[in-house]
Amino acid sequence: MTPFSFETYFATLIAFLQATFPTVPTVAEYPRLRKKIEAPAILVELADLTPLDDAGTEQLCLAARFEARIVFDQVPIAGGNQNLAALSLAASTALAIYRQGRIVAGGAASAKNFKLEPDQFKPDLAGYAVWLVEWVHDLRLGASVWDGEGIRPSTIYVGYAPEIGAGNEGRYDEVAP
């Protein structure tokens, strides 16, 4: 299995959103430098990484929370309300990502824990109608010690401390053939 890659994830997500919403002029990673964007826009970024329980594979298990800001200019749009238009595109974005499930193969679970809300916390987006779409992917970073070629266990035994280790093999119980 190919290990998870943030570069591949973002490239695939941006391409997927551009193909899904071809009339949206700006679909990109959230710009780190102040620059003019053409609205409406879908701006995607990784918000945070939270540790998950160890899977026993020697992979780093994390919950990755992604955000997409749906941005509409406050200049009146023909026959509509910018905030309502931003909400509609936010809902469509969340639905598309939900239906896509896995954005990339290899180390990322299907998208879950969706949240949509108005966003007024990015100072560089003041003056725009902005809705925030959040979702989470559980990730496994790195290669699994159980994948690929090599020795795979055919019989598994369990021992109970303190009767474990060399010299205690006869006290182990077989749990898998």
Legacy VTK file of the C-alpha trace (Angstrom):
# vtk DataFile Version 3.0
C-alpha trace
ASCII
DATASET POLYDATA
POINTS 177 float
0.000 0.000 0.000
1.274 3.474 -0.841
1.867 5.575 2.288
-0.224 8.715 2.790
1.211 11.902 1.273
-0.054 15.411 2.082
1.215 16.651 -1.300
-0.776 13.979 -3.147
-3.839 14.600 -0.964
-3.950 18.336 -1.682
-3.236 17.922 -5.407
-5.959 15.272 -5.708
-8.470 17.237 -3.607
-7.921 20.453 -5.588
-8.255 18.597 -8.917
-11.414 16.841 -7.652
-13.020 20.122 -6.513
-12.056 21.898 -9.761
-13.673 19.100 -11.785
-16.750 19.050 -9.524
-17.217 22.850 -9.561
-15.921 23.998 -12.963
-17.697 27.389 -12.728
-15.880 28.354 -9.496
-12.923 30.456 -10.707
-10.628 29.872 -7.705
-10.094 26.443 -6.156
-6.765 26.321 -4.348
-4.863 25.708 -1.156
-5.410 28.596 1.223
-2.921 31.292 0.161
-0.321 32.031 2.823
0.598 35.383 1.339
-1.890 38.148 0.809
-2.888 38.072 -2.802
-5.993 38.904 -4.739
-8.321 35.996 -5.368
-11.157 35.782 -7.808
-14.423 34.996 -6.020
-16.290 32.818 -5.625
-13.494 30.650 -4.269
-12.918 27.378 -2.448
-9.763 27.668 -0.326
-8.564 24.475 1.365
-6.141 24.018 4.246
-5.114 21.545 6.913
-6.290 22.923 10.270
-4.736 20.467 12.717
-3.539 16.949 13.416
-4.670 15.123 16.573
-3.136 11.843 17.787
-5.183 8.639 17.586
-4.640 5.294 19.321
-1.648 3.271 18.150
-2.730 0.702 15.541
0.195 -1.635 16.255
1.587 -1.153 12.748
4.437 1.258 13.580
2.509 3.956 11.705
1.694 7.346 13.220
-2.105 7.481 13.553
-3.627 10.964 13.377
-7.007 12.605 12.901
-6.473 15.301 10.256
-9.013 18.142 10.300
-9.291 19.893 6.964
-11.083 23.153 6.246
-12.462 24.637 3.058
-13.464 28.276 3.085
-16.171 29.122 0.600
-15.645 32.773 -0.279
-18.025 35.143 -2.051
-17.339 38.799 -2.703
-19.719 41.203 -0.966
-20.416 42.909 -4.301
-24.060 42.050 -5.022
-24.521 39.065 -7.281
-27.202 38.943 -9.913
-30.522 37.921 -8.395
-29.207 36.699 -5.080
-27.707 36.912 -1.666
-23.947 36.297 -1.322
-24.275 34.621 2.083
-26.939 32.239 0.799
-24.847 31.524 -2.314
-21.808 30.803 -0.099
-23.908 28.479 2.091
-25.198 26.639 -0.967
-21.670 26.119 -2.355
-20.463 25.060 1.127
-23.195 22.424 1.353
-22.410 21.197 -2.169
-18.695 21.032 -1.322
-19.351 19.020 1.850
-21.659 16.651 -0.038
-19.104 16.122 -2.826
-16.306 15.326 -0.355
-18.645 13.066 1.652
-19.682 11.141 -1.467
-16.077 10.885 -2.663
-15.136 9.329 0.677
-11.438 8.688 0.311
-9.755 11.522 -1.510
-6.591 9.447 -1.979
-5.764 5.796 -1.509
-3.125 4.797 0.962
-3.345 5.560 4.628
-6.442 7.800 4.688
-9.876 6.717 5.854
-13.083 8.134 4.376
-14.028 11.701 5.254
-16.219 12.065 8.359
-17.345 14.533 11.065
-18.531 17.257 8.696
-19.303 20.720 10.032
-20.543 23.795 8.177
-20.691 27.276 9.710
-20.280 30.928 8.806
-16.640 31.969 9.175
-15.630 35.433 10.304
-12.286 34.604 11.880
-9.826 35.123 9.027
-8.909 38.838 9.014
-7.662 38.649 5.426
-11.194 37.646 4.345
-12.933 40.624 5.960
-15.463 42.041 3.528
-16.315 38.647 2.020
-19.222 36.303 2.706
-17.460 33.157 3.964
-18.705 29.724 4.992
-16.423 27.140 6.550
-16.616 23.424 5.730
-14.702 21.116 8.076
-14.105 17.387 7.796
-11.780 14.783 9.265
-9.750 11.939 7.801
-8.105 9.383 10.069
-4.581 8.975 8.722
-1.822 6.425 9.094
1.532 7.966 8.272
4.414 5.767 7.204
4.579 2.197 6.012
2.977 -0.578 8.011
5.266 -3.288 9.302
2.521 -5.730 8.282
2.434 -4.712 4.599
4.579 -5.880 1.739
6.977 -8.764 1.472
8.602 -10.583 4.326
7.668 -12.819 7.175
4.023 -12.850 8.185
2.903 -14.604 11.341
1.035 -17.839 10.744
0.439 -18.689 14.387
-0.102 -16.136 17.144
0.392 -16.805 20.826
-0.425 -14.698 23.869
1.350 -14.718 27.186
0.383 -13.126 30.472
2.876 -11.131 32.539
4.982 -11.898 34.436
5.224 -15.378 32.810
6.446 -14.063 29.443
9.651 -14.173 27.458
12.350 -16.805 27.059
11.794 -19.837 29.235
8.036 -19.295 29.450
7.066 -20.439 25.961
5.077 -23.376 27.362
2.774 -20.963 29.237
1.617 -19.142 26.085
-1.858 -19.789 24.621
-2.416 -20.114 20.856
-4.974 -17.525 19.706
-4.796 -17.820 15.927
-3.963 -20.761 13.670
LINES 1 178
177 0 1 2 3 4 5 6 7 8 9 10 11 12 13 14 15 16 17 18 19 20 21 22 23 24 25 26 27 28 29 30 31 32 33 34 35 36 37 38 39 40 41 42 43 44 45 46 47 48 49 50 51 52 53 54 55 56 57 58 59 60 61 62 63 64 65 66 67 68 69 70 71 72 73 74 75 76 77 78 79 80 81 82 83 84 85 86 87 88 89 90 91 92 93 94 95 96 97 98 99 100 101 102 103 104 105 106 107 108 109 110 111 112 113 114 115 116 117 118 119 120 121 122 123 124 125 126 127 128 129 130 131 132 133 134 135 136 137 138 139 140 141 142 143 144 145 146 147 148 149 150 151 152 153 154 155 156 157 158 159 160 161 162 163 164 165 166 167 168 169 170 171 172 173 174 175 176
